[in-house]
Amino acid sequence: MIAEPATPEPRARTKSEETALARDDADATELFEDGQTRLRAGKYGTATLAFQTLLAVYPESPLAARAAAAMKTAEDLEQAQSNTRILRSLRFENLPGVTVQAVLQRFSEHEIELAVEKPCTSRVLDDAKAVLQDFLAENGVVEPRVEVASRDLPPRSLEITFRLAKN
């Protein structure tokens, strides 16, 4: 009679292992949701980073396949965005009571990626305009109306001016 090879009995997980797995699932879910939020907001580079982190740290996660697909989408959208115009000049006119540095800091706080020598899209300009109007209102300007003027500069470049419109 030939004995069959012994197969090890699966070991039951300890409570601390179960807790660690639950925490890992929660962390992976948080990374995935953060990536999705950034993807919807048009922040493709940071969305890609969130998905890459999920795949690197939690490769066994049930979200891994979806994260890989979402990362590919984010990379494709970032590539398409890279064909946009480059901001060569950024100006602010008639902004009472606020400095350019304060405006740029507020843009940074709201993750508005508007900077010289960086790609510039109409969506970014719209977001920047809304943030600037709110910032001016917080600093005492009554019903601020911001105008955005752009001028094409060859090749594929822009000059942007934000100006507080006179009422």
GROMACS elastic network, one bead per residue, 0.5 to 0.9 nm:
[ bonds ]
;  ai    aj funct       b0    kb
    3     6     6  0.85491   500
    4     7     6  0.89048   500
    7    10     6  0.89716   500
    8    11     6  0.84311   500
   13    16     6  0.80878   500
   13    17     6  0.59346   500
   13    18     6  0.64399   500
   14    17     6  0.51587   500
   14    18     6  0.63007   500
   14    19     6  0.86499   500
   15    18     6  0.50732   500
   15    19     6  0.61574   500
   15    20     6  0.86382   500
   16    20     6  0.61277   500
   16    21     6  0.86268   500
   17    20     6  0.50461   500
   17    21     6  0.61788   500
   17    22     6  0.86107   500
   18    21     6  0.51422   500
   18    22     6  0.62095   500
   18    23     6  0.86052   500
   19    22     6  0.51418   500
   19    23     6  0.61581   500
   19    24     6  0.86167   500
   20    23     6  0.50362   500
   20    24     6  0.61077   500
   20    25     6  0.86230   500
   21    24     6  0.50191   500
   21    25     6  0.61865   500
   21    26     6  0.86185   500
   22    25     6  0.51026   500
   22    26     6  0.62361   500
   22    27     6  0.86504   500
   23    26     6  0.50529   500
   23    27     6  0.61235   500
   23    28     6  0.85610   500
   24    27     6  0.50403   500
   24    28     6  0.60406   500
   24    29     6  0.84610   500
   24    58     6  0.73926   500
   24    61     6  0.83145   500
   25    28     6  0.51288   500
   25    29     6  0.60735   500
   25    30     6  0.85621   500
   25    58     6  0.83727   500
   25    61     6  0.68940   500
   25    62     6  0.85371   500
   25    63     6  0.89525   500
   26    29     6  0.50696   500
   26    30     6  0.61398   500
   26    31     6  0.86878   500
   27    30     6  0.50370   500
   27    31     6  0.62389   500
   27    32     6  0.86127   500
   27    54     6  0.85369   500
   27    58     6  0.88241   500
   28    31     6  0.51337   500
   28    32     6  0.61493   500
   28    33     6  0.86192   500
   28    53     6  0.89751   500
   28    54     6  0.58559   500
   28    55     6  0.88073   500
   28    57     6  0.84042   500
   28    58     6  0.65675   500
   28    61     6  0.70158   500
   28    63     6  0.73847   500
   28    64     6  0.87348   500
   29    32     6  0.50524   500
   29    33     6  0.60986   500
   29    34     6  0.84823   500
   29    54     6  0.86627   500
   29    61     6  0.89332   500
   29    63     6  0.74107   500
   30    33     6  0.51733   500
   30    34     6  0.60469   500
   30    35     6  0.85468   500
   31    34     6  0.50696   500
   31    35     6  0.61351   500
   31    36     6  0.86176   500
   31    50     6  0.57516   500
   31    51     6  0.69521   500
   31    53     6  0.76872   500
   31    54     6  0.61607   500
   32    35     6  0.51141   500
   32    36     6  0.62166   500
   32    37     6  0.86714   500
   32    47     6  0.89252   500
   32    50     6  0.69069   500
   32    51     6  0.63512   500
   32    54     6  0.70136   500
   32    63     6  0.74640   500
   32    64     6  0.89644   500
   32    66     6  0.86559   500
   32    67     6  0.65682   500
   33    37     6  0.61070   500
   33    38     6  0.85849   500
   33    50     6  0.89623   500
   34    37     6  0.51022   500
   34    38     6  0.62053   500
   34    39     6  0.85133   500
   34    47     6  0.73374   500
   34    50     6  0.68487   500
   34    51     6  0.87498   500
   35    38     6  0.51648   500
   35    39     6  0.60230   500
   35    40     6  0.86440   500
   35    44     6  0.86599   500
   35    46     6  0.73367   500
   35    48     6  0.69535   500
   35    49     6  0.77636   500
   35    50     6  0.51102   500
   35    51     6  0.60227   500
   35    67     6  0.84229   500
   35    70     6  0.82342   500
   35    71     6  0.84406   500
   36    40     6  0.61925   500
   36    41     6  0.85642   500
   36    47     6  0.68027   500
   36    50     6  0.88268   500
   36    51     6  0.87853   500
   36    70     6  0.77431   500
   37    40     6  0.52473   500
   37    41     6  0.62347   500
   37    42     6  0.88137   500
   37    43     6  0.86892   500
   37    47     6  0.77949   500
   38    42     6  0.62755   500
   38    43     6  0.50644   500
   38    44     6  0.66899   500
   38    45     6  0.86682   500
   38    46     6  0.67575   500
   38    47     6  0.51132   500
   38    48     6  0.88562   500
   38    50     6  0.88413   500
   39    42     6  0.52314   500
   39    43     6  0.56275   500
   39    44     6  0.54536   500
   39    45     6  0.86215   500
   39    46     6  0.81837   500
   39    47     6  0.54099   500
   39    48     6  0.81992   500
   39    70     6  0.84001   500
   39    73     6  0.86616   500
   39    74     6  0.64091   500
   39    77     6  0.89887   500
   40    43     6  0.75642   500
   40    44     6  0.85733   500
   41    44     6  0.81548   500
   42    45     6  0.87755   500
   42    47     6  0.85987   500
   42    74     6  0.86986   500
   42    77     6  0.83890   500
   42    78     6  0.85450   500
   42   123     6  0.85860   500
   42   124     6  0.89156   500
   43    46     6  0.58348   500
   43    47     6  0.61702   500
   43    48     6  0.87468   500
   43    74     6  0.84341   500
   43    78     6  0.82781   500
   43   111     6  0.85492   500
   43   113     6  0.86967   500
   44    48     6  0.60523   500
   44    49     6  0.86049   500
   44    71     6  0.87688   500
   44    73     6  0.87031   500
   44    75     6  0.67463   500
   44    76     6  0.87858   500
   44    77     6  0.67097   500
   44    78     6  0.54384   500
   44    81     6  0.89335   500
   45    48     6  0.52083   500
   45    49     6  0.64027   500
   45    50     6  0.89243   500
   45    74     6  0.72187   500
   45    75     6  0.73894   500
   45    78     6  0.66906   500
   46    50     6  0.63090   500
   46    51     6  0.87548   500
   46    74     6  0.89927   500
   47    50     6  0.51781   500
   47    51     6  0.63964   500
   47    52     6  0.86194   500
   47    70     6  0.85943   500
   47    71     6  0.72610   500
   47    74     6  0.65511   500
   47    75     6  0.88443   500
   48    51     6  0.52134   500
   48    52     6  0.60473   500
   48    53     6  0.85583   500
   48    70     6  0.79669   500
   48    71     6  0.50805   500
   48    72     6  0.79771   500
   48    73     6  0.87056   500
   48    74     6  0.57910   500
   48    75     6  0.65910   500
   49    52     6  0.50231   500
   49    53     6  0.60904   500
   49    54     6  0.86250   500
   49    71     6  0.82143   500
   50    53     6  0.51747   500
   50    54     6  0.63151   500
   50    55     6  0.87875   500
   50    67     6  0.88398   500
   50    71     6  0.84984   500
   51    54     6  0.50858   500
   51    55     6  0.62643   500
   51    56     6  0.86255   500
   51    64     6  0.84970   500
   51    67     6  0.53630   500
   51    68     6  0.68762   500
   51    70     6  0.73313   500
   51    71     6  0.56797   500
   52    55     6  0.51439   500
   52    56     6  0.60855   500
   52    57     6  0.85389   500
   52    67     6  0.78877   500
   52    68     6  0.78283   500
   52    71     6  0.71772   500
   53    56     6  0.50956   500
   53    57     6  0.59137   500
   53    58     6  0.79539   500
   54    57     6  0.54176   500
   54    58     6  0.54026   500
   54    59     6  0.71070   500
   54    61     6  0.83107   500
   54    63     6  0.84251   500
   54    64     6  0.71664   500
   54    67     6  0.73196   500
   55    58     6  0.54806   500
   55    60     6  0.82826   500
   55    61     6  0.81203   500
   55    63     6  0.86857   500
   55    64     6  0.58248   500
   55    65     6  0.86968   500
   55    67     6  0.71005   500
   55    68     6  0.73256   500
   56    59     6  0.59175   500
   57    60     6  0.88154   500
   58    61     6  0.54057   500
   58    63     6  0.87997   500
   58    64     6  0.74627   500
   59    62     6  0.84919   500
   59    63     6  0.86654   500
   59    64     6  0.60109   500
   60    63     6  0.83174   500
   60    64     6  0.68845   500
   61    64     6  0.53528   500
   61    65     6  0.84918   500
   62    65     6  0.71484   500
   62    66     6  0.82315   500
   63    66     6  0.53412   500
   63    67     6  0.59637   500
   63    68     6  0.86228   500
   64    68     6  0.61356   500
   64    69     6  0.87099   500
   65    68     6  0.51655   500
   65    69     6  0.64011   500
   65    70     6  0.86881   500
   66    69     6  0.51496   500
   66    70     6  0.61064   500
   66    71     6  0.84939   500
   67    70     6  0.50190   500
   67    71     6  0.59283   500
   67    72     6  0.85729   500
   68    71     6  0.50580   500
   68    72     6  0.63218   500
   68    73     6  0.87617   500
   69    72     6  0.51799   500
   69    73     6  0.64031   500
   69    74     6  0.87837   500
   70    74     6  0.61817   500
   70    75     6  0.86189   500
   71    74     6  0.50250   500
   71    75     6  0.61310   500
   71    76     6  0.85784   500
   72    75     6  0.51226   500
   72    76     6  0.61624   500
   72    77     6  0.86251   500
   73    76     6  0.51255   500
   73    77     6  0.61713   500
   73    78     6  0.85521   500
   74    77     6  0.51422   500
   74    78     6  0.60554   500
   74    79     6  0.85635   500
   75    78     6  0.50657   500
   75    79     6  0.61607   500
   75    80     6  0.86838   500
   76    79     6  0.51155   500
   76    80     6  0.63196   500
   76    81     6  0.86148   500
   77    80     6  0.50460   500
   77    81     6  0.60737   500
   77    82     6  0.85656   500
   78    82     6  0.60870   500
   78    83     6  0.89482   500
   79    82     6  0.50617   500
   79    83     6  0.70134   500
   80    83     6  0.56185   500
   80    84     6  0.76475   500
   81    84     6  0.54972   500
   81    85     6  0.89577   500
   81   119     6  0.76284   500
   81   120     6  0.87575   500
   81   121     6  0.79806   500
   82    85     6  0.80345   500
   82    86     6  0.89030   500
   82   119     6  0.65082   500
   83    86     6  0.89024   500
   83   119     6  0.80968   500
   83   156     6  0.88781   500
   84   119     6  0.59436   500
   84   120     6  0.65468   500
   84   121     6  0.66234   500
   84   156     6  0.74881   500
   84   157     6  0.86798   500
   85   118     6  0.83723   500
   85   119     6  0.55918   500
   85   120     6  0.57604   500
   85   121     6  0.72337   500
   85   152     6  0.89546   500
   85   155     6  0.85092   500
   85   158     6  0.64987   500
   86   116     6  0.76584   500
   86   117     6  0.58042   500
   86   118     6  0.54054   500
   86   120     6  0.57328   500
   86   121     6  0.88294   500
   86   155     6  0.89755   500
   86   156     6  0.63799   500
   86   158     6  0.61166   500
   86   159     6  0.89340   500
   87    90     6  0.72420   500
   87   114     6  0.80303   500
   87   115     6  0.68452   500
   87   116     6  0.50356   500
   87   117     6  0.52931   500
   87   118     6  0.56882   500
   87   119     6  0.60822   500
   87   120     6  0.57848   500
   87   156     6  0.89565   500
   87   157     6  0.57390   500
   87   159     6  0.61979   500
   87   160     6  0.74149   500
   88   115     6  0.85475   500
   88   116     6  0.52538   500
   88   117     6  0.55896   500
   88   118     6  0.80450   500
   88   153     6  0.80856   500
   88   157     6  0.61372   500
   88   158     6  0.57080   500
   88   159     6  0.57351   500
   88   160     6  0.82281   500
   89   115     6  0.86549   500
   89   116     6  0.60364   500
   89   117     6  0.82891   500
   89   157     6  0.89256   500
   89   158     6  0.68669   500
   89   160     6  0.61220   500
   89   161     6  0.81531   500
   90   114     6  0.87312   500
   90   115     6  0.75346   500
   90   116     6  0.66102   500
   90   158     6  0.87610   500
   90   159     6  0.60909   500
   90   161     6  0.59155   500
   90   162     6  0.80156   500
   91   100     6  0.86137   500
   91   159     6  0.80304   500
   91   160     6  0.62478   500
   91   162     6  0.62281   500
   91   163     6  0.83644   500
   92    95     6  0.69728   500
   92   100     6  0.69893   500
   92   160     6  0.86052   500
   92   161     6  0.56566   500
   92   163     6  0.58522   500
   92   164     6  0.84930   500
   93    96     6  0.89520   500
   93   161     6  0.72380   500
   93   162     6  0.62414   500
   93   164     6  0.67356   500
   94   162     6  0.87228   500
   94   163     6  0.59099   500
   94   164     6  0.55375   500
   94   165     6  0.80663   500
   94   166     6  0.89102   500
   95    98     6  0.61876   500
   95    99     6  0.77449   500
   95   100     6  0.85920   500
   95   136     6  0.77782   500
   95   162     6  0.88966   500
   95   163     6  0.71035   500
   95   164     6  0.60676   500
   96    99     6  0.82936   500
   96   136     6  0.81983   500
   96   139     6  0.87070   500
   96   140     6  0.89586   500
   96   141     6  0.77756   500
   96   164     6  0.87218   500
   97   136     6  0.82692   500
   97   139     6  0.68956   500
   97   140     6  0.81198   500
   97   141     6  0.85875   500
   98   101     6  0.83194   500
   98   102     6  0.64247   500
   98   103     6  0.71232   500
   98   135     6  0.87902   500
   98   136     6  0.76043   500
   98   139     6  0.74566   500
   99   102     6  0.51393   500
   99   103     6  0.64126   500
   99   104     6  0.87171   500
  100   103     6  0.50712   500
  100   104     6  0.61803   500
  100   105     6  0.85223   500
  101   104     6  0.51285   500
  101   105     6  0.60750   500
  101   106     6  0.86422   500
  102   106     6  0.62162   500
  102   107     6  0.86728   500
  103   106     6  0.51018   500
  103   107     6  0.62797   500
  103   108     6  0.86714   500
  103   131     6  0.89156   500
  103   132     6  0.69662   500
  103   135     6  0.77130   500
  104   108     6  0.62172   500
  104   109     6  0.86757   500
  104   114     6  0.83280   500
  104   115     6  0.86141   500
  105   108     6  0.50120   500
  105   109     6  0.62253   500
  105   110     6  0.87396   500
  106   110     6  0.63384   500
  106   111     6  0.85987   500
  106   112     6  0.85575   500
  106   131     6  0.76249   500
  106   132     6  0.80262   500
  106   135     6  0.76696   500
  107   110     6  0.52003   500
  107   111     6  0.61559   500
  107   113     6  0.73528   500
  107   114     6  0.74857   500
  107   128     6  0.66590   500
  107   131     6  0.70861   500
  107   132     6  0.79740   500
  108   112     6  0.57030   500
  108   113     6  0.70274   500
  108   114     6  0.84105   500
  109   112     6  0.76312   500
  110   113     6  0.88160   500
  110   128     6  0.88513   500
  110   131     6  0.78240   500
  111   114     6  0.88932   500
  112   115     6  0.89628   500
  112   124     6  0.65506   500
  112   125     6  0.87367   500
  112   127     6  0.70906   500
  112   128     6  0.64755   500
  112   131     6  0.89135   500
  113   118     6  0.80122   500
  113   119     6  0.85331   500
  113   120     6  0.81598   500
  113   124     6  0.70584   500
  113   128     6  0.88255   500
  114   118     6  0.70591   500
  114   119     6  0.79035   500
  114   120     6  0.67078   500
  114   124     6  0.69308   500
  114   125     6  0.77921   500
  114   128     6  0.77331   500
  115   118     6  0.55882   500
  115   119     6  0.81039   500
  115   120     6  0.81648   500
  116   119     6  0.83681   500
  116   120     6  0.89600   500
  117   120     6  0.89694   500
  117   157     6  0.89330   500
  119   157     6  0.87747   500
  120   123     6  0.83713   500
  120   124     6  0.65556   500
  120   125     6  0.74570   500
  120   157     6  0.88334   500
  120   158     6  0.80327   500
  121   124     6  0.52905   500
  121   125     6  0.64689   500
  121   126     6  0.87726   500
  122   126     6  0.61185   500
  122   127     6  0.86029   500
  123   126     6  0.51064   500
  123   127     6  0.62369   500
  123   128     6  0.85764   500
  124   127     6  0.51213   500
  124   128     6  0.60557   500
  124   129     6  0.85439   500
  125   129     6  0.60284   500
  125   130     6  0.86490   500
  125   148     6  0.77825   500
  125   160     6  0.88983   500
  126   129     6  0.51368   500
  126   130     6  0.63563   500
  126   131     6  0.87465   500
  126   148     6  0.87068   500
  127   130     6  0.52607   500
  127   131     6  0.62747   500
  127   132     6  0.86021   500
  128   131     6  0.51435   500
  128   132     6  0.60033   500
  128   133     6  0.85705   500
  129   132     6  0.51034   500
  129   133     6  0.61796   500
  129   134     6  0.86938   500
  129   146     6  0.64843   500
  129   147     6  0.77414   500
  129   148     6  0.73054   500
  129   162     6  0.76935   500
  130   133     6  0.52084   500
  130   134     6  0.63231   500
  130   135     6  0.86145   500
  130   146     6  0.82850   500
  131   134     6  0.51576   500
  131   135     6  0.60594   500
  131   136     6  0.86298   500
  132   136     6  0.60946   500
  132   137     6  0.85399   500
  132   144     6  0.89594   500
  132   146     6  0.75267   500
  132   162     6  0.88149   500
  133   136     6  0.51955   500
  133   137     6  0.62061   500
  133   138     6  0.86763   500
  133   141     6  0.88816   500
  133   143     6  0.82013   500
  133   144     6  0.57194   500
  133   145     6  0.65784   500
  133   146     6  0.62245   500
  133   164     6  0.86632   500
  134   137     6  0.50938   500
  134   138     6  0.62269   500
  134   139     6  0.87089   500
  134   144     6  0.80418   500
  135   138     6  0.51000   500
  135   139     6  0.63649   500
  135   141     6  0.89322   500
  136   140     6  0.65358   500
  136   141     6  0.54485   500
  136   142     6  0.81962   500
  136   143     6  0.86544   500
  136   144     6  0.65276   500
  137   140     6  0.53742   500
  137   142     6  0.60476   500
  137   143     6  0.65702   500
  137   144     6  0.62787   500
  138   141     6  0.73373   500
  141   144     6  0.58337   500
  144   164     6  0.68173   500
  144   165     6  0.75576   500
  144   166     6  0.88329   500
  144   167     6  0.86572   500
  145   163     6  0.85178   500
  145   164     6  0.59145   500
  145   165     6  0.55416   500
  145   166     6  0.79510   500
  145   167     6  0.81507   500
  146   162     6  0.66252   500
  146   163     6  0.56182   500
  146   165     6  0.57155   500
  147   161     6  0.80923   500
  147   162     6  0.58228   500
  147   163     6  0.52301   500
  147   164     6  0.62344   500
  147   165     6  0.61708   500
  148   160     6  0.69616   500
  148   161     6  0.57484   500
  148   163     6  0.64667   500
  148   164     6  0.89464   500
  149   159     6  0.81847   500
  149   160     6  0.57697   500
  149   161     6  0.51469   500
  149   162     6  0.65655   500
  149   163     6  0.79675   500
  150   158     6  0.65299   500
  150   159     6  0.55416   500
  150   161     6  0.63958   500
  150   162     6  0.89402   500
  151   157     6  0.85711   500
  151   158     6  0.56580   500
  151   159     6  0.50939   500
  151   160     6  0.66171   500
  151   161     6  0.86958   500
  152   155     6  0.84071   500
  152   156     6  0.74326   500
  152   157     6  0.60151   500
  152   159     6  0.64744   500
  152   160     6  0.89964   500
  153   156     6  0.66057   500
  153   158     6  0.52662   500
  153   159     6  0.68843   500
  154   157     6  0.57412   500
  154   158     6  0.80815   500
  155   158     6  0.89474   500
